[in-house]
């Protein structure tokens, strides 16, 4: 599991005074950086090997400004050329949001998916989500 703590910014709030649902996909993408680095340690965009194929987000509780959040990031499925990332946002020891993102290892020259290298697959496997 990868874990990242952050304090919500004022710009993450909505007119009702809590964290906007539009902030969560941005937080989740930022928290996937450590996974991206497994594929491309320097995050060189000219060599980027991944595409986002699908996202799903489920809201369990409201999130609030001025209260730290923890974003937990796991791998929940690992295929030949794709994998699914499972993420959660926790605040005050409660799971508030969960979601998945399906990522595809992609060759932009051929415009086709390509198999994930065995060494990267092994590193991804170290972060498999095991429900409690």
N, CA, C and O atoms as CSV, one atom per row, in Angstrom:
chain,resi,resn,atom,element,x,y,z
A,1,UNK,N,N,0.839,-1.178,0.000
A,1,UNK,CA,C,0.000,0.000,0.000
A,1,UNK,C,C,0.882,1.239,0.000
A,1,UNK,O,O,1.920,1.289,0.660
A,2,UNK,N,N,0.450,2.221,-0.745
A,2,UNK,CA,C,1.063,3.541,-0.694
A,2,UNK,C,C,0.130,4.419,0.139
A,2,UNK,O,O,-1.089,4.264,0.079
A,3,UNK,N,N,0.694,5.324,0.901
A,3,UNK,CA,C,-0.110,6.203,1.739
A,3,UNK,C,C,0.403,7.628,1.614
A,3,UNK,O,O,1.610,7.871,1.611
A,4,UNK,N,N,-0.519,8.552,1.513
A,4,UNK,CA,C,-0.162,9.967,1.415
A,4,UNK,C,C,-1.123,10.773,2.272
A,4,UNK,O,O,-2.340,10.618,2.166
A,5,UNK,N,N,-0.578,11.631,3.117
A,5,UNK,CA,C,-1.415,12.507,3.941
A,5,UNK,C,C,-1.358,13.916,3.374
A,5,UNK,O,O,-0.327,14.371,2.881
A,6,UNK,N,N,-2.492,14.588,3.460
A,6,UNK,CA,C,-2.552,15.969,2.973
A,6,UNK,C,C,-3.662,16.712,3.697
A,6,UNK,O,O,-4.580,16.111,4.254
A,7,UNK,N,N,-3.555,18.011,3.676
A,7,UNK,CA,C,-4.602,18.853,4.221
A,7,UNK,C,C,-5.374,19.445,3.051
A,7,UNK,O,O,-4.774,20.063,2.172
A,8,UNK,N,N,-6.684,19.270,3.021
A,8,UNK,CA,C,-7.466,19.839,1.929
A,8,UNK,C,C,-7.256,21.347,1.815
A,8,UNK,O,O,-7.149,22.059,2.813
A,9,UNK,N,N,-7.201,21.805,0.572
A,9,UNK,CA,C,-7.029,23.235,0.312
A,9,UNK,C,C,-8.395,23.913,0.306
A,9,UNK,O,O,-9.419,23.258,0.117
A,10,UNK,N,N,-8.405,25.216,0.511
A,10,UNK,CA,C,-9.648,25.980,0.447
A,10,UNK,C,C,-10.316,25.781,-0.915
A,10,UNK,O,O,-11.541,25.695,-1.004
A,11,UNK,N,N,-9.511,25.710,-1.967
A,11,UNK,CA,C,-10.065,25.545,-3.320
A,11,UNK,C,C,-10.719,24.177,-3.527
A,11,UNK,O,O,-11.404,23.974,-4.529
A,12,UNK,N,N,-10.523,23.238,-2.603
A,12,UNK,CA,C,-11.164,21.925,-2.681
A,12,UNK,C,C,-12.590,21.934,-2.144
A,12,UNK,O,O,-13.311,20.947,-2.290
A,13,UNK,N,N,-13.006,23.039,-1.523
A,13,UNK,CA,C,-14.336,23.099,-0.918
A,13,UNK,C,C,-15.392,23.506,-1.939
A,13,UNK,O,O,-15.079,24.043,-3.002
A,14,UNK,N,N,-16.650,23.238,-1.592
A,14,UNK,CA,C,-17.755,23.659,-2.447
A,14,UNK,C,C,-18.628,24.664,-1.691
A,14,UNK,O,O,-18.294,25.068,-0.577
A,15,UNK,N,N,-19.721,25.055,-2.288
A,15,UNK,CA,C,-20.594,26.076,-1.702
A,15,UNK,C,C,-21.237,25.627,-0.390
A,15,UNK,O,O,-21.724,26.455,0.380
A,16,UNK,N,N,-21.240,24.327,-0.137
A,16,UNK,CA,C,-21.832,23.814,1.103
A,16,UNK,C,C,-20.817,23.730,2.240
A,16,UNK,O,O,-21.168,23.386,3.368
A,17,UNK,N,N,-19.556,24.047,1.936
A,17,UNK,CA,C,-18.537,24.095,2.981
A,17,UNK,C,C,-17.801,22.793,3.225
A,17,UNK,O,O,-16.975,22.718,4.135
A,18,UNK,N,N,-18.075,21.780,2.446
A,18,UNK,CA,C,-17.281,20.560,2.584
A,18,UNK,C,C,-16.488,20.338,1.305
A,18,UNK,O,O,-16.564,21.148,0.381
A,19,UNK,N,N,-15.736,19.260,1.241
A,19,UNK,CA,C,-14.877,19.006,0.090
A,19,UNK,C,C,-15.735,18.627,-1.111
A,19,UNK,O,O,-16.604,17.760,-1.021
A,20,UNK,N,N,-15.484,19.274,-2.210
A,20,UNK,CA,C,-16.230,19.033,-3.437
A,20,UNK,C,C,-15.927,17.649,-3.999
A,20,UNK,O,O,-14.795,17.169,-3.935
A,21,UNK,N,N,-16.965,17.017,-4.551
A,21,UNK,CA,C,-16.744,15.696,-5.165
A,21,UNK,C,C,-15.821,15.785,-6.375
A,21,UNK,O,O,-15.277,14.765,-6.800
A,22,UNK,N,N,-15.629,16.973,-6.939
A,22,UNK,CA,C,-14.726,17.113,-8.077
A,22,UNK,C,C,-13.257,17.104,-7.665
A,22,UNK,O,O,-12.382,16.928,-8.513
A,23,UNK,N,N,-12.974,17.289,-6.383
A,23,UNK,CA,C,-11.588,17.274,-5.913
A,23,UNK,C,C,-11.035,15.849,-5.817
A,23,UNK,O,O,-9.835,15.636,-5.986
A,24,UNK,N,N,-11.887,14.900,-5.553
A,24,UNK,CA,C,-11.443,13.526,-5.282
A,24,UNK,C,C,-10.692,12.897,-6.462
A,24,UNK,O,O,-9.628,12.320,-6.238
A,25,UNK,N,N,-11.183,12.974,-7.698
A,25,UNK,CA,C,-10.403,12.379,-8.798
A,25,UNK,C,C,-9.008,12.998,-8.928
A,25,UNK,O,O,-8.059,12.309,-9.302
A,26,UNK,N,N,-8.881,14.268,-8.627
A,26,UNK,CA,C,-7.577,14.932,-8.678
A,26,UNK,C,C,-6.679,14.402,-7.568
A,26,UNK,O,O,-5.504,14.120,-7.801
A,27,UNK,N,N,-7.219,14.266,-6.375
A,27,UNK,CA,C,-6.437,13.697,-5.268
A,27,UNK,C,C,-5.988,12.278,-5.611
A,27,UNK,O,O,-4.829,11.917,-5.409
A,28,UNK,N,N,-6.922,11.478,-6.135
A,28,UNK,CA,C,-6.585,10.091,-6.469
A,28,UNK,C,C,-5.485,10.029,-7.525
A,28,UNK,O,O,-4.550,9.238,-7.406
A,29,UNK,N,N,-5.598,10.863,-8.556
A,29,UNK,CA,C,-4.556,10.840,-9.585
A,29,UNK,C,C,-3.202,11.216,-8.995
A,29,UNK,O,O,-2.198,10.571,-9.298
A,30,UNK,N,N,-3.159,12.239,-8.163
A,30,UNK,CA,C,-1.906,12.634,-7.529
A,30,UNK,C,C,-1.318,11.531,-6.666
A,30,UNK,O,O,-0.100,11.356,-6.615
A,31,UNK,N,N,-2.187,10.785,-5.987
A,31,UNK,CA,C,-1.723,9.698,-5.121
A,31,UNK,C,C,-1.270,8.474,-5.920
A,31,UNK,O,O,-0.671,7.562,-5.351
A,32,UNK,N,N,-1.546,8.438,-7.225
A,32,UNK,CA,C,-1.061,7.341,-8.067
A,32,UNK,C,C,0.365,7.567,-8.568
A,32,UNK,O,O,0.910,6.713,-9.268
A,33,UNK,N,N,0.974,8.693,-8.226
A,33,UNK,CA,C,2.351,8.981,-8.674
A,33,UNK,C,C,3.331,7.858,-8.350
A,33,UNK,O,O,4.181,7.525,-9.175
A,34,UNK,N,N,3.223,7.274,-7.163
A,34,UNK,CA,C,4.166,6.214,-6.780
A,34,UNK,C,C,4.003,4.983,-7.677
A,34,UNK,O,O,4.974,4.273,-7.941
A,35,UNK,N,N,2.800,4.735,-8.135
A,35,UNK,CA,C,2.587,3.642,-9.087
A,35,UNK,C,C,3.167,4.023,-10.443
A,35,UNK,O,O,3.811,3.205,-11.101
A,36,UNK,N,N,2.939,5.261,-10.857
A,36,UNK,CA,C,3.502,5.719,-12.131
A,36,UNK,C,C,5.023,5.571,-12.136
A,36,UNK,O,O,5.615,5.215,-13.155
A,37,UNK,N,N,5.651,5.848,-10.990
A,37,UNK,CA,C,7.118,5.767,-10.888
A,37,UNK,C,C,7.629,4.339,-11.033
A,37,UNK,O,O,8.791,4.141,-11.387
A,38,UNK,N,N,6.793,3.342,-10.770
A,38,UNK,CA,C,7.217,1.957,-10.993
A,38,UNK,C,C,7.445,1.710,-12.488
A,38,UNK,O,O,8.317,0.928,-12.866
A,39,UNK,N,N,6.666,2.374,-13.322
A,39,UNK,CA,C,6.791,2.249,-14.774
A,39,UNK,C,C,7.840,3.196,-15.336
A,39,UNK,O,O,8.561,2.840,-16.268
A,40,UNK,N,N,7.930,4.385,-14.782
A,40,UNK,CA,C,8.783,5.439,-15.316
A,40,UNK,C,C,9.300,6.285,-14.148
A,40,UNK,O,O,8.684,7.293,-13.801
A,41,UNK,N,N,10.422,5.887,-13.538
A,41,UNK,CA,C,10.894,6.544,-12.312
A,41,UNK,C,C,11.041,8.064,-12.409
A,41,UNK,O,O,10.822,8.762,-11.419
A,42,UNK,N,N,11.408,8.589,-13.580
A,42,UNK,CA,C,11.592,10.040,-13.699
A,42,UNK,C,C,10.323,10.763,-14.164
A,42,UNK,O,O,10.333,11.983,-14.325
A,43,UNK,N,N,9.240,10.025,-14.378
A,43,UNK,CA,C,7.958,10.576,-14.824
A,43,UNK,C,C,8.093,11.439,-16.083
A,43,UNK,O,O,7.408,12.452,-16.228
A,44,UNK,N,N,8.981,11.027,-16.986
A,44,UNK,CA,C,9.222,11.744,-18.242
A,44,UNK,C,C,7.998,11.580,-19.154
A,44,UNK,O,O,7.740,10.486,-19.656
A,45,UNK,N,N,7.253,12.655,-19.363
A,45,UNK,CA,C,6.018,12.582,-20.151
A,45,UNK,C,C,6.252,12.192,-21.600
A,45,UNK,O,O,5.337,11.684,-22.249
A,46,UNK,N,N,7.456,12.415,-22.128
A,46,UNK,CA,C,7.732,12.029,-23.517
A,46,UNK,C,C,7.840,10.514,-23.677
A,46,UNK,O,O,7.836,10.010,-24.800
A,47,UNK,N,N,7.936,9.786,-22.570
A,47,UNK,CA,C,8.033,8.321,-22.613
A,47,UNK,C,C,6.851,7.658,-21.880
A,47,UNK,O,O,6.912,6.473,-21.553
A,48,UNK,N,N,5.808,8.405,-21.631
A,48,UNK,CA,C,4.703,7.934,-20.783
A,48,UNK,C,C,4.091,6.645,-21.313
A,48,UNK,O,O,3.714,6.584,-22.483
A,49,UNK,N,N,3.984,5.596,-20.466
A,49,UNK,CA,C,3.511,4.297,-20.937
A,49,UNK,C,C,2.085,3.913,-20.519
A,49,UNK,O,O,1.669,2.780,-20.765
A,50,UNK,N,N,1.334,4.810,-19.901
A,50,UNK,CA,C,0.042,4.415,-19.341
A,50,UNK,C,C,-1.099,5.269,-19.861
A,50,UNK,O,O,-0.929,6.445,-20.183
A,51,UNK,N,N,-2.263,4.645,-19.933
A,51,UNK,CA,C,-3.487,5.407,-20.177
A,51,UNK,C,C,-4.506,5.023,-19.117
A,51,UNK,O,O,-4.492,3.910,-18.589
A,52,UNK,N,N,-5.373,5.949,-18.823
A,52,UNK,CA,C,-6.474,5.719,-17.897
A,52,UNK,C,C,-7.671,5.257,-18.711
A,52,UNK,O,O,-8.134,5.973,-19.598
A,53,UNK,N,N,-8.176,4.065,-18.414
A,53,UNK,CA,C,-9.291,3.513,-19.190
A,53,UNK,C,C,-10.643,3.715,-18.505
A,53,UNK,O,O,-11.670,3.831,-19.173
A,54,UNK,N,N,-10.638,3.757,-17.173
A,54,UNK,CA,C,-11.920,3.844,-16.463
A,54,UNK,C,C,-11.681,4.273,-15.022
A,54,UNK,O,O,-10.678,3.898,-14.415
A,55,UNK,N,N,-12.596,5.055,-14.480
A,55,UNK,CA,C,-12.579,5.366,-13.052
A,55,UNK,C,C,-13.978,5.214,-12.481
A,55,UNK,O,O,-14.974,5.441,-13.167
A,56,UNK,N,N,-14.034,4.833,-11.234
A,56,UNK,CA,C,-15.286,4.760,-10.474
A,56,UNK,C,C,-14.998,5.278,-9.075
A,56,UNK,O,O,-13.971,4.953,-8.478
A,57,UNK,N,N,-15.917,6.089,-8.557
A,57,UNK,CA,C,-15.741,6.652,-7.219
A,57,UNK,C,C,-17.028,6.472,-6.440
A,57,UNK,O,O,-18.120,6.697,-6.962
A,58,UNK,N,N,-16.892,6.064,-5.185
A,58,UNK,CA,C,-18.044,5.898,-4.302
A,58,UNK,C,C,-17.823,6.752,-3.061
A,58,UNK,O,O,-16.785,6.661,-2.405
A,59,UNK,N,N,-18.809,7.581,-2.751
A,59,UNK,CA,C,-18.726,8.475,-1.602
A,59,UNK,C,C,-19.461,7.840,-0.426
A,59,UNK,O,O,-20.632,7.478,-0.538
A,60,UNK,N,N,-18.766,7.708,0.700
A,60,UNK,CA,C,-19.329,7.078,1.894
A,60,UNK,C,C,-19.709,8.104,2.962
A,60,UNK,O,O,-20.706,7.941,3.666
A,61,UNK,N,N,-18.904,9.159,3.074
A,61,UNK,CA,C,-19.110,10.205,4.084
A,61,UNK,C,C,-18.632,11.529,3.520
A,61,UNK,O,O,-17.884,11.569,2.544
A,62,UNK,N,N,-19.070,12.607,4.143
A,62,UNK,CA,C,-18.587,13.921,3.763
A,62,UNK,C,C,-17.151,14.115,4.237
A,62,UNK,O,O,-16.740,13.539,5.243
A,63,UNK,N,N,-16.401,14.920,3.515
A,63,UNK,CA,C,-15.037,15.318,3.888
A,63,UNK,C,C,-15.052,16.804,4.198
A,63,UNK,O,O,-15.823,17.567,3.616
A,64,UNK,N,N,-14.181,17.209,5.134
A,64,UNK,CA,C,-14.224,18.581,5.605
A,64,UNK,C,C,-12.889,19.293,5.456
A,64,UNK,O,O,-11.821,18.690,5.563
A,65,UNK,N,N,-12.983,20.582,5.206
A,65,UNK,CA,C,-11.839,21.481,5.131
A,65,UNK,C,C,-11.170,21.575,6.502
A,65,UNK,O,O,-11.826,21.440,7.534
A,66,UNK,N,N,-9.859,21.809,6.498
A,66,UNK,CA,C,-9.046,22.008,7.712
A,66,UNK,C,C,-8.819,20.720,8.497
A,66,UNK,O,O,-8.304,20.762,9.615
A,67,UNK,N,N,-9.194,19.582,7.930
A,67,UNK,CA,C,-8.966,18.303,8.600
A,67,UNK,C,C,-8.155,17.412,7.674
A,67,UNK,O,O,-8.554,17.164,6.536
A,68,UNK,N,N,-7.026,16.934,8.157
A,68,UNK,CA,C,-6.120,16.122,7.351
A,68,UNK,C,C,-6.825,14.880,6.812
A,68,UNK,O,O,-7.690,14.301,7.469
A,69,UNK,N,N,-6.436,14.486,5.603
A,69,UNK,CA,C,-6.920,13.246,5.008
A,69,UNK,C,C,-5.730,12.341,4.704
A,69,UNK,O,O,-4.605,12.804,4.519
A,70,UNK,N,N,-6.004,11.054,4.659
A,70,UNK,CA,C,-5.008,10.079,4.217
A,70,UNK,C,C,-5.576,9.374,3.000
A,70,UNK,O,O,-6.710,8.895,3.015
A,71,UNK,N,N,-4.775,9.315,1.945
A,71,UNK,CA,C,-5.165,8.600,0.735
A,71,UNK,C,C,-4.347,7.318,0.685
A,71,UNK,O,O,-3.116,7.353,0.670
A,72,UNK,N,N,-5.037,6.198,0.659
A,72,UNK,CA,C,-4.398,4.886,0.599
A,72,UNK,C,C,-4.572,4.348,-0.819
A,72,UNK,O,O,-5.660,4.405,-1.391
A,73,UNK,N,N,-3.487,3.829,-1.370
A,73,UNK,CA,C,-3.489,3.366,-2.759
A,73,UNK,C,C,-2.969,1.937,-2.832
A,73,UNK,O,O,-1.903,1.626,-2.299
A,74,UNK,N,N,-3.718,1.084,-3.485
A,74,UNK,CA,C,-3.399,-0.339,-3.624
A,74,UNK,C,C,-3.563,-0.763,-5.084
A,74,UNK,O,O,-4.074,-0.010,-5.914
A,75,UNK,N,N,-3.124,-1.964,-5.371
A,75,UNK,CA,C,-3.442,-2.647,-6.624
A,75,UNK,C,C,-4.476,-3.709,-6.279
A,75,UNK,O,O,-4.269,-4.497,-5.356
A,76,UNK,N,N,-5.592,-3.739,-7.012
A,76,UNK,CA,C,-6.598,-4.757,-6.690
A,76,UNK,C,C,-6.769,-5.811,-7.785
A,76,UNK,O,O,-7.307,-6.888,-7.528
A,77,UNK,N,N,-6.316,-5.510,-8.996
A,77,UNK,CA,C,-6.325,-6.504,-10.078
A,77,UNK,C,C,-5.098,-6.266,-10.937
A,77,UNK,O,O,-4.678,-5.130,-11.155
A,78,UNK,N,N,-4.538,-7.357,-11.415
A,78,UNK,CA,C,-3.331,-7.266,-12.240
A,78,UNK,C,C,-3.487,-8.212,-13.415
A,78,UNK,O,O,-3.455,-9.432,-13.251
A,79,UNK,N,N,-3.657,-7.640,-14.611
A,79,UNK,CA,C,-3.812,-8.428,-15.827
A,79,UNK,C,C,-2.518,-8.462,-16.618
A,79,UNK,O,O,-1.459,-8.106,-16.102
A,80,UNK,N,N,-2.603,-8.885,-17.857
A,80,UNK,CA,C,-1.433,-8.976,-18.720
A,80,UNK,C,C,-0.915,-7.586,-19.103
A,80,UNK,O,O,0.281,-7.315,-18.997
A,81,UNK,N,N,-1.814,-6.715,-19.546
A,81,UNK,CA,C,-1.429,-5.375,-19.995
A,81,UNK,C,C,-2.113,-4.275,-19.199
A,81,UNK,O,O,-1.838,-3.095,-19.416
A,82,UNK,N,N,-2.993,-4.642,-18.287
A,82,UNK,CA,C,-3.720,-3.642,-17.510
A,82,UNK,C,C,-3.717,-4.018,-16.034
A,82,UNK,O,O,-3.402,-5.144,-15.649
A,83,UNK,N,N,-4.080,-3.033,-15.230
A,83,UNK,CA,C,-4.194,-3.263,-13.798
A,83,UNK,C,C,-5.211,-2.291,-13.235
A,83,UNK,O,O,-5.491,-1.246,-13.822
A,84,UNK,N,N,-5.755,-2.653,-12.092
A,84,UNK,CA,C,-6.736,-1.803,-11.451
A,84,UNK,C,C,-6.186,-1.308,-10.121
A,84,UNK,O,O,-5.683,-2.083,-9.307
A,85,UNK,N,N,-6.293,-0.011,-9.924
A,85,UNK,CA,C,-5.846,0.641,-8.704
A,85,UNK,C,C,-7.069,0.861,-7.824
A,85,UNK,O,O,-8.092,1.358,-8.294
A,86,UNK,N,N,-6.968,0.494,-6.550
A,86,UNK,CA,C,-8.028,0.747,-5.580
A,86,UNK,C,C,-7.516,1.809,-4.617
A,86,UNK,O,O,-6.397,1.709,-4.114
A,87,UNK,N,N,-8.342,2.837,-4.359
A,87,UNK,CA,C,-7.918,3.921,-3.478
A,87,UNK,C,C,-9.019,4.269,-2.485
A,87,UNK,O,O,-10.208,4.100,-2.754
A,88,UNK,N,N,-8.586,4.755,-1.337
A,88,UNK,CA,C,-9.501,5.194,-0.291
A,88,UNK,C,C,-9.033,6.537,0.251
A,88,UNK,O,O,-7.835,6.819,0.297
A,89,UNK,N,N,-9.997,7.365,0.661
A,89,UNK,CA,C,-9.704,8.596,1.389
A,89,UNK,C,C,-10.268,8.426,2.787
A,89,UNK,O,O,-11.448,8.125,2.968
A,90,UNK,N,N,-9.405,8.622,3.768
A,90,UNK,CA,C,-9.784,8.505,5.175
A,90,UNK,C,C,-9.657,9.876,5.843
A,90,UNK,O,O,-8.725,10.633,5.569
A,91,UNK,N,N,-10.616,10.177,6.726
A,91,UNK,CA,C,-10.540,11.396,7.523
A,91,UNK,C,C,-11.100,11.068,8.897
A,91,UNK,O,O,-12.167,10.463,9.014
A,92,UNK,N,N,-10.384,11.465,9.925
A,92,UNK,CA,C,-10.765,11.195,11.315
A,92,UNK,C,C,-11.071,9.705,11.532
A,92,UNK,O,O,-12.081,9.340,12.134
A,93,UNK,N,N,-10.161,8.857,11.019
A,93,UNK,CA,C,-10.217,7.402,11.185
A,93,UNK,C,C,-11.456,6.757,10.554
A,93,UNK,O,O,-11.853,5.659,10.944
A,94,UNK,N,N,-12.066,7.443,9.578
A,94,UNK,CA,C,-13.223,6.884,8.887
A,94,UNK,C,C,-12.987,6.916,7.386
A,94,UNK,O,O,-12.489,7.899,6.838
A,95,UNK,N,N,-13.361,5.806,6.725
A,95,UNK,CA,C,-13.265,5.768,5.262
A,95,UNK,C,C,-14.392,6.621,4.702
A,95,UNK,O,O,-15.566,6.360,4.964
A,96,UNK,N,N,-14.034,7.634,3.937
A,96,UNK,CA,C,-15.014,8.575,3.389
A,96,UNK,C,C,-15.280,8.373,1.909
A,96,UNK,O,O,-16.391,8.618,1.438
A,97,UNK,N,N,-14.275,7.929,1.171
A,97,UNK,CA,C,-14.396,7.740,-0.272
A,97,UNK,C,C,-13.573,6.521,-0.672
A,97,UNK,O,O,-12.514,6.263,-0.100
A,98,UNK,N,N,-14.062,5.781,-1.650
A,98,UNK,CA,C,-13.259,4.712,-2.245
A,98,UNK,C,C,-13.453,4.776,-3.757
A,98,UNK,O,O,-14.443,5.315,-4.250
A,99,UNK,N,N,-12.499,4.221,-4.472
A,99,UNK,CA,C,-12.623,4.234,-5.917
A,99,UNK,C,C,-11.606,3.346,-6.595
A,99,UNK,O,O,-10.632,2.899,-5.989
A,100,UNK,N,N,-11.855,3.106,-7.855
A,100,UNK,CA,C,-10.928,2.314,-8.663
A,100,UNK,C,C,-10.597,3.062,-9.946
A,100,UNK,O,O,-11.385,3.862,-10.451
A,101,UNK,N,N,-9.425,2.778,-10.445
A,101,UNK,CA,C,-8.975,3.305,-11.733
A,101,UNK,C,C,-8.340,2.152,-12.498
A,101,UNK,O,O,-7.452,1.472,-11.985
A,102,UNK,N,N,-8.794,1.938,-13.714
A,102,UNK,CA,C,-8.200,0.917,-14.567
A,102,UNK,C,C,-7.168,1.586,-15.457
A,102,UNK,O,O,-7.481,2.508,-16.210
A,103,UNK,N,N,-5.928,1.109,-15.360
A,103,UNK,CA,C,-4.807,1.650,-16.115
A,103,UNK,C,C,-4.345,0.604,-17.126
A,103,UNK,O,O,-4.370,-0.595,-16.850
A,104,UNK,N,N,-3.927,1.071,-18.294
A,104,UNK,CA,C,-3.450,0.179,-19.353
A,104,UNK,C,C,-2.027,0.569,-19.731
A,104,UNK,O,O,-1.734,1.740,-19.971
A,105,UNK,N,N,-1.148,-0.430,-19.780
A,105,UNK,CA,C,0.213,-0.224,-20.275
A,105,UNK,C,C,0.091,-0.104,-21.795
A,105,UNK,O,O,-0.366,-1.035,-22.459
A,106,UNK,N,N,0.498,1.042,-22.344
A,106,UNK,CA,C,0.129,1.386,-23.710
A,106,UNK,C,C,1.331,1.881,-24.502
A,106,UNK,O,O,2.154,2.643,-23.996
A,107,UNK,N,N,1.419,1.434,-25.754
A,107,UNK,CA,C,2.465,1.904,-26.676
A,107,UNK,C,C,1.832,2.939,-27.605
A,107,UNK,O,O,0.968,2.608,-28.416
A,108,UNK,N,N,2.259,4.171,-27.483
A,108,UNK,CA,C,1.681,5.239,-28.293
A,108,UNK,C,C,2.080,5.139,-29.767
A,108,UNK,O,O,1.346,5.620,-30.630
A,109,UNK,N,N,3.232,4.520,-30.074
A,109,UNK,CA,C,3.636,4.357,-31.480
A,109,UNK,C,C,2.708,3.391,-32.210
A,109,UNK,O,O,2.260,3.679,-33.319
A,110,UNK,N,N,2.421,2.253,-31.595
A,110,UNK,CA,C,1.560,1.254,-32.229
A,110,UNK,C,C,0.085,1.449,-31.908
A,110,UNK,O,O,-0.783,0.843,-32.537
A,111,UNK,N,N,-0.193,2.301,-30.924
A,111,UNK,CA,C,-1.561,2.549,-30.459
A,111,UNK,C,C,-2.233,1.271,-29.965
A,111,UNK,O,O,-3.421,1.041,-30.189
A,112,UNK,N,N,-1.427,0.441,-29.279
A,112,UNK,CA,C,-1.931,-0.819,-28.737
A,112,UNK,C,C,-1.430,-1.012,-27.317
A,112,UNK,O,O,-0.397,-0.469,-26.925
A,113,UNK,N,N,-2.181,-1.794,-26.553
A,113,UNK,CA,C,-1.712,-2.158,-25.220
A,113,UNK,C,C,-0.524,-3.101,-25.364
A,113,UNK,O,O,-0.359,-3.773,-26.382
A,114,UNK,N,N,0.298,-3.133,-24.321
A,114,UNK,CA,C,1.438,-4.051,-24.324
A,114,UNK,C,C,1.581,-4.675,-22.940
A,114,UNK,O,O,1.201,-4.080,-21.932
A,115,UNK,N,N,2.129,-5.869,-22.912
A,115,UNK,CA,C,2.280,-6.601,-21.656
A,115,UNK,C,C,3.115,-5.804,-20.657
A,115,UNK,O,O,4.066,-5.113,-21.021
A,116,UNK,N,N,2.733,-5.922,-19.403
A,116,UNK,CA,C,3.495,-5.286,-18.324
A,116,UNK,C,C,4.740,-6.140,-18.075
A,116,UNK,O,O,4.644,-7.360,-17.936
A,117,UNK,N,N,5.899,-5.496,-18.019
A,117,UNK,CA,C,7.158,-6.217,-17.776
A,117,UNK,C,C,7.093,-6.970,-16.450
A,117,UNK,O,O,6.457,-6.523,-15.495
A,118,UNK,N,N,7.762,-8.121,-16.409
A,118,UNK,CA,C,7.741,-8.956,-15.209
A,118,UNK,C,C,8.268,-8.236,-13.976
A,118,UNK,O,O,7.736,-8.432,-12.884
A,119,UNK,N,N,9.306,-7.403,-14.121
A,119,UNK,CA,C,9.848,-6.703,-12.947
A,119,UNK,C,C,8.845,-5.684,-12.405
A,119,UNK,O,O,8.729,-5.517,-11.191
A,120,UNK,N,N,8.130,-5.012,-13.282
A,120,UNK,CA,C,7.110,-4.059,-12.833
A,120,UNK,C,C,5.938,-4.815,-12.225
A,120,UNK,O,O,5.388,-4.399,-11.206
A,121,UNK,N,N,5.556,-5.919,-12.845
A,121,UNK,CA,C,4.472,-6.762,-12.309
A,121,UNK,C,C,4.783,-7.208,-10.879
A,121,UNK,O,O,3.904,-7.208,-10.017
A,122,UNK,N,N,6.044,-7.587,-10.634
A,122,UNK,CA,C,6.441,-8.010,-9.292
A,122,UNK,C,C,6.314,-6.855,-8.300
A,122,UNK,O,O,5.868,-7.056,-7.171
A,123,UNK,N,N,6.702,-5.654,-8.710
A,123,UNK,CA,C,6.593,-4.484,-7.829
A,123,UNK,C,C,5.135,-4.126,-7.566
A,123,UNK,O,O,4.774,-3.774,-6.443
A,124,UNK,N,N,4.301,-4.215,-8.591
A,124,UNK,CA,C,2.876,-3.958,-8.398
A,124,UNK,C,C,2.262,-4.972,-7.434
A,124,UNK,O,O,1.412,-4.626,-6.613
A,125,UNK,N,N,2.699,-6.221,-7.540
A,125,UNK,CA,C,2.169,-7.295,-6.694
A,125,UNK,C,C,2.438,-7.057,-5.211
A,125,UNK,O,O,1.717,-7.575,-4.358
A,126,UNK,N,N,3.459,-6.284,-4.906
A,126,UNK,CA,C,3.773,-5.977,-3.507
A,126,UNK,C,C,2.695,-5.094,-2.852
A,126,UNK,O,O,2.673,-4.940,-1.631
A,127,UNK,N,N,1.814,-4.525,-3.665
A,127,UNK,CA,C,0.828,-3.574,-3.148
A,127,UNK,C,C,-0.612,-4.056,-3.367
A,127,UNK,O,O,-1.535,-3.248,-3.468
A,128,UNK,N,N,-0.790,-5.370,-3.439
A,128,UNK,CA,C,-2.108,-5.952,-3.657
A,128,UNK,C,C,-3.021,-5.662,-2.468
A,128,UNK,O,O,-2.622,-5.801,-1.311
A,129,UNK,N,N,-4.230,-5.265,-2.771
A,129,UNK,CA,C,-5.237,-4.963,-1.752
A,129,UNK,C,C,-5.812,-6.270,-1.211
A,129,UNK,O,O,-6.245,-7.138,-1.969
A,130,UNK,N,N,-5.806,-6.388,0.094
A,130,UNK,CA,C,-6.400,-7.544,0.765
A,130,UNK,C,C,-7.477,-6.988,1.696
A,130,UNK,O,O,-7.150,-6.398,2.725
A,131,UNK,N,N,-8.746,-7.164,1.354
A,131,UNK,CA,C,-9.816,-6.615,2.200
A,131,UNK,C,C,-9.739,-7.178,3.622
A,131,UNK,O,O,-9.409,-8.344,3.835
A,132,UNK,N,N,-10.055,-6.308,4.584
A,132,UNK,CA,C,-10.019,-6.756,5.991
A,132,UNK,C,C,-11.351,-7.275,6.455
A,132,UNK,O,O,-11.485,-7.688,7.607
